């Protein structure tokens, strides 16, 4: 389950469940561009060779578009491009070294972060804002190109860091969902996701296991099963108040988006599913 922009507190307590089903493909994404630069953390320099640009709603103004630029040393799997926690996990394991910078519609960096195993104390990721500099050579909604870097080295928890790179990447935009609203709720993946949410809220392991993939059902039987059950009971969206916004089906995989609204704002959660023996089963959140 990924929540935007602020996330649901304490989600790391079930990180194994959250990241389940994320395949570590070694192939480059079709949407990747190129980068030429380097990232140096605590004296260790890594070349930056791949560039990704992904459209997202404006963080400060939802009516406008932000572009998330990711510069990395290795190709990033499709699932990890869509899930920041998966990228953090890769970085913590030393499998990804990258720079992430969000550019607003006026070409200004509004946030950023570094992915590197040196930041293992913070899960492989550290947020670094206010120090990124971007000079655009293309910024037309279809491509983003230019130079990203820092004016001078900086430091976090004893780790010095700096980077610079030129890059060129096509802008990826999420395609329209397979179904929305009432049609999403009536779809097979939508009904499976709803069954999962109801079972998670009741806290009955037997009912919950029926909605899970075989791999996750085994985890629920493991030594951390009780902790997972309690965490899911408190963290999953409430099926009585959450609205199913959309369902995206891609072959044997699907994603169901749930939106919970309150006076304090809204939380968007994504449930991942896959077909197992002809039935949709939850593979992660």
C-alpha positions in Angstrom: 0.0 0.0 0.0 1.5 3.3 -1.0 0.0 6.5 0.3 0.4 10.0 -1.2 1.7 12.4 -0.3 2.2 11.9 3.4 1.7 8.2 3.8 0.1 6.1 6.6 2.1 6.3 9.8 4.0 3.1 10.8 3.8 1.4 7.5 7.4 0.1 7.9 6.1 -2.3 10.6 4.8 -4.5 7.8 7.5 -3.7 5.2 7.9 -7.3 4.2 4.2 -7.5 3.3 4.2 -4.0 1.7 7.0 -5.0 -0.7 5.9 -8.5 -1.4 5.5 -9.4 -5.0 7.9 -6.7 -6.3 10.0 -8.5 -8.9 13.6 -7.4 -9.3 13.8 -7.3 -13.0 17.2 -6.5 -14.4 15.9 -5.1 -17.7 15.8 -1.4 -18.4 12.4 0.2 -18.5 11.1 1.3 -22.0 10.7 4.8 -20.5 14.3 5.2 -19.5 16.5 7.9 -20.9 20.2 8.6 -20.5 22.4 10.3 -18.0 26.1 11.2 -17.9 27.3 12.1 -14.4 28.4 10.9 -11.0 27.2 10.6 -7.4 29.8 10.7 -4.7 28.9 9.7 -1.1 31.6 9.6 1.6 34.3 9.3 -1.0 32.6 6.5 -3.0 31.8 7.6 -6.6 29.2 5.9 -8.7 28.5 6.8 -12.3 24.9 7.9 -13.2 23.9 6.4 -16.5 20.1 6.1 -16.6 17.4 8.8 -16.4 13.7 8.6 -15.7 11.1 11.4 -15.8 7.6 10.7 -14.4 4.6 13.1 -14.3 2.7 13.5 -11.1 0.3 15.9 -9.5 1.8 19.0 -8.2 2.7 18.7 -4.5 1.8 22.2 -3.7 -0.8 22.8 -6.4 -2.8 19.7 -7.5 -4.0 21.5 -10.7 -0.4 21.6 -12.0 2.1 19.0 -13.0 5.4 18.1 -11.2 8.0 16.0 -12.9 10.0 13.5 -10.8 13.5 13.0 -12.3 15.4 9.9 -11.2 19.1 9.5 -12.2 20.5 6.1 -11.4 23.5 3.8 -11.9 21.4 0.8 -12.9 18.1 0.2 -14.8 15.2 0.5 -12.4 12.5 -2.2 -12.6 9.0 -1.1 -13.6 7.5 -2.0 -10.1 10.2 0.0 -8.3 9.7 3.0 -10.5 6.1 3.0 -9.3 7.0 2.4 -5.6 9.4 4.6 -3.7 9.6 2.0 -0.9 10.9 -0.6 -3.3 13.6 1.8 -4.5 14.6 2.5 -0.9 14.9 -1.2 -0.3 17.1 -1.6 -3.4 19.3 1.2 -2.2 19.6 -0.2 1.3 20.8 -3.5 -0.2 23.4 -1.7 -2.3 21.6 -2.5 -5.5 20.7 1.1 -6.4 22.5 4.4 -6.2 20.4 7.3 -7.4 19.3 11.0 -7.2 15.7 11.9 -7.1 14.5 15.5 -7.8 11.0 16.8 -8.2 10.7 19.7 -10.6 7.6 22.0 -10.6 5.9 23.4 -13.7 8.2 26.4 -13.5 11.3 24.1 -13.8 12.3 24.7 -10.2 13.5 21.8 -7.9 10.9 21.6 -5.0 12.2 18.5 -3.3 14.8 15.8 -3.7 16.6 12.8 -2.1 19.5 10.4 -2.4 19.4 6.6 -2.6 22.6 4.9 -1.3 23.5 2.2 1.2 25.5 4.7 3.2 22.1 6.0 4.4 21.2 2.6 5.8 20.2 4.2 9.2 17.4 5.9 7.3 16.4 3.0 5.1 18.7 3.6 2.2 17.2 7.1 1.5 17.7 10.6 2.7 15.6 13.6 1.8 17.8 16.6 0.7 16.0 19.7 -0.3 17.0 23.3 -1.1 20.4 22.3 -2.6 19.5 21.1 -6.1 20.2 23.2 -9.2 18.6 22.5 -12.6 19.4 24.1 -15.9 16.9 23.0 -18.6 17.7 22.3 -22.3 14.3 20.7 -22.8 11.1 20.9 -20.8 8.1 20.7 -23.1 5.9 18.1 -21.4 7.3 15.3 -23.6 10.9 15.4 -22.6 13.0 16.7 -19.8 16.7 17.4 -20.4 19.4 19.5 -18.9 21.9 19.5 -16.0 21.2 18.6 -12.4 23.7 19.1 -9.6 24.7 20.8 -6.4 26.7 24.0 -6.0 28.9 22.4 -3.2 29.2 19.2 -1.3 26.8 18.7 1.7 26.7 16.3 4.7 24.1 14.2 6.5 24.8 12.1 9.6 28.6 12.0 8.9 28.2 11.2 5.2 29.3 13.8 2.7 27.7 13.8 -0.7 27.6 15.6 -4.0 26.4 14.9 -7.6 26.3 16.4 -11.0 24.8 15.0 -14.3 23.5 15.9 -17.7 20.4 13.9 -18.7 17.6 13.5 -21.3 14.5 11.5 -20.6 11.0 11.1 -22.0 8.2 12.0 -19.7 6.1 9.0 -18.5 2.4 9.6 -17.7 0.1 7.1 -16.1 -2.4 5.7 -18.7 -6.1 5.8 -18.0 -7.3 3.2 -15.5 -9.1 0.0 -16.7 -12.2 1.0 -14.6 -13.2 3.7 -12.2 -15.9 4.4 -9.6 -18.7 1.9 -9.4 -17.3 -0.2 -12.4 -14.0 -0.6 -10.5 -15.8 -1.8 -7.4 -17.7 -4.4 -9.4 -14.7 -5.7 -11.3 -13.1 -9.0 -10.2 -9.9 -7.4 -8.8 -12.1 -4.7 -7.1 -14.2 -7.4 -5.4 -11.0 -9.3 -4.4 -9.5 -6.2 -2.9 -12.7 -5.4 -0.9 -12.7 -9.0 0.5 -9.1 -8.5 1.6 -10.0 -5.2 3.3 -12.9 -6.7 5.1 -10.9 -9.7 6.3 -8.0 -7.5 7.4 -10.3 -5.3 9.6 -11.9 -8.4 11.3 -8.5 -9.7 12.2 -9.4 -13.3 11.4 -6.4 -15.0 10.0 -8.3 -17.8 8.3 -10.5 -15.4 6.3 -7.6 -13.1 5.5 -5.5 -16.0 4.1 -8.2 -16.8 1.6 -7.7 -13.4 0.0 -3.8 -13.6 -0.1 -1.4 -15.0 -2.5 0.1 -18.4 -1.5 3.4 -16.6 -0.6 1.7 -14.1 1.7 -0.5 -16.7 3.3 2.7 -18.6 4.3 4.0 -15.4 5.8 0.9 -15.1 7.9 1.6 -18.5 9.3 5.2 -17.6 10.1 6.7 -16.3 13.4 5.7 -12.7 12.6 2.1 -13.7 11.6 0.4 -12.2 14.6 2.3 -8.9 14.3 1.4 -8.7 10.6 -2.3 -9.4 11.4 -2.5 -6.7 14.0 -0.6 -4.2 11.9 -2.8 -4.8 8.9 -5.9 -4.5 11.0 -4.8 -1.0 12.0 -3.3 0.2 8.7 -5.5 -1.0 5.9 -8.2 1.4 4.6 -11.6 1.0 6.2 -13.9 -0.6 3.5 -16.9 1.3 5.1 -15.4 4.7 4.5 -12.9 4.3 1.7 -13.9 4.8 -1.9 -12.6 2.6 -4.7 -11.2 5.1 -7.2 -9.8 2.9 -9.9 -8.7 -0.5 -11.0 -5.7 -1.1 -13.4 -5.3 -4.5 -15.0 -2.2 -5.5 -16.8 -2.4 -9.1 -17.9 -2.3 -11.3 -14.8 -1.5 -8.3 -12.5 -3.8 -5.6 -11.1 -3.7 -2.5 -8.9 -6.7 -1.2 -6.9 -6.7 2.4 -5.7 -8.6 3.3 -2.5 -9.2 6.9 -1.3 -10.1 7.7 2.3 -11.3 11.2 2.8 -11.6 13.1 6.1 -11.7 16.7 7.4 -7.9 16.6 7.5 -7.5 15.6 3.9 -7.3 12.3 2.0 -5.1 9.2 1.9 -4.7 7.2 -1.3 -3.7 3.6 -0.9 -2.8 1.0 -3.6 -3.5 -2.7 -3.3 -1.5 -5.1 -5.7 -3.1 -8.3 -6.9 -2.2 -11.2 -9.2 -4.1 -14.1 -10.7 -3.5 -17.4 -9.0 -5.3 -20.5 -10.4 -7.9 -18.2 -12.0 -8.6 -16.1 -8.9 -7.4 -12.6 -7.9 -5.2 -12.7 -4.8 -3.5 -9.8 -2.9 0.3 -9.8 -3.4 1.2 -6.6 -1.6 0.4 -3.1 -0.7 
